[in-house]
Amino acid sequence: MLLIARLRGIWQWSAADGAEAAHDLPVISDVSLKHMPAPILEVKAVGCSKAKGQPILSDASFVVNEGDIIILQGKSGCGKSTLLKCLAHLNQYDGEILYRGGTPVSYGIANYRTRVLYVPQRPSLLPGTPRDFVNTILAFKSLNPKSHHNKGNEHRPDGPSDPVNDSIFIAQDWGIDEDLWDRNWSNLSGGESQRIALSIAVGLKTADILLLDEPTSALDAESSKVIENYLTNARNKVDE
């Protein structure tokens, strides 16, 4: 699992800082490069503009390897959310994005978005209920949970497992009661909707890459720490 998170704050790095950091990096030989695994994501000269042609971001190029955690920081309005949406193929963009060597179109856009999964900053803007949302994603992925409305203890660890129930169980660990899954997103608090959206992203188990847009901005410090630890531990388990 890979996390690319947009966080609040400003990242400033001077040319001198960059030169000093580069001096401390290990030298990679040609032999070492031959044995390096292919990146999971390649971003090549990606840019995005407003309707009138005014650029939001331009020439974004980087590679992401399996297990990396990437944090985007910058001033408000510099294009962090826009870049995440481009990576999820939710915005039109220039340049090229390759996931495991293929374009989003080659995977099928709906299928690609379940593998490179964007979690919005404000899930309350989504239509319907959280349960409707997760079942829609499952339909795109051609996964069929045993029941779309399992209740009671069936989602406990010792009961049958499916992506819907797994998401519900994860959310319960984060303080979310099951009845909230049948409320409209618009009727949930910011903290409730963020925790549910994150539990869906993790519980579906379809995503290789999670694109998290200020994932804990509506949470208190304690809840944020619980979720950050969970995501970090989940990533470490994949690496083992």
C-alpha positions, 0 to 999 in steps of 0.5 A: 500500500502506498500513501500520497497525502496532502497535508497542511503546512509550507515546505521551503527548501533552498538550493543550498539545502538541496545541494547539501542533502544530495551530497549525503545521498549514497552513490548508486552504481549502474549495477544497482540500478539494473536490480531496482524494481520498476516504479509503481507510479511514474509522473511525467511533465504533468500540468493542469490549467484552469478553463481560461488557460491559467496554469494551476501546476506545471511540469510535475515529474517524479516516480513513486516506488512500492512502499513509499509514503509521499507527503505534498506540502505547500501554500494554499492554492499551489495545486496540491489537491489538483495534482492528487486529482490528476493522479486519480484521473479525475482532472484533465491534465497534460503530460503522462501518468503511468501506473505499473507501466500502463496508462489509466485508459489501458486499465479502464478508468473505473478500474484504475480509480479503484487501484489509485484511489482518491479520498477527498478532503470533504466526503460530505459532498458525495451523493447518497450514503456511505453504504451506497458509495462503497457498493458502487465502487465494488460494482466498478471492480466487479466484486460482489459482497455476499450481502449489501446490508449485512447487520449484527455481528457478521462483520466481526473478525470471527464472522464472514468477511467482505469489503463492506463489512471490513470497512464497517469494522475498521470504522468501528475501531475509529469510533463510527457506529454502523447506523451512520453508514445509512445516513446521507454524506451531507448529514454526517459531521466532517470528522465522521465522513473523513473516518468513514471515507478512510475506512472504505479506502482501506477496507476495500483492499483494491487500492495499491495507492491511496491519495489522501487529501488532508485526511485528518483535517476535521479530526481531533489530535487523538483520532488523527493519531489513531488513524495515522498509526493504523495507516502506517502499520498497514503499510508496514505489513505490506512491506514485510 
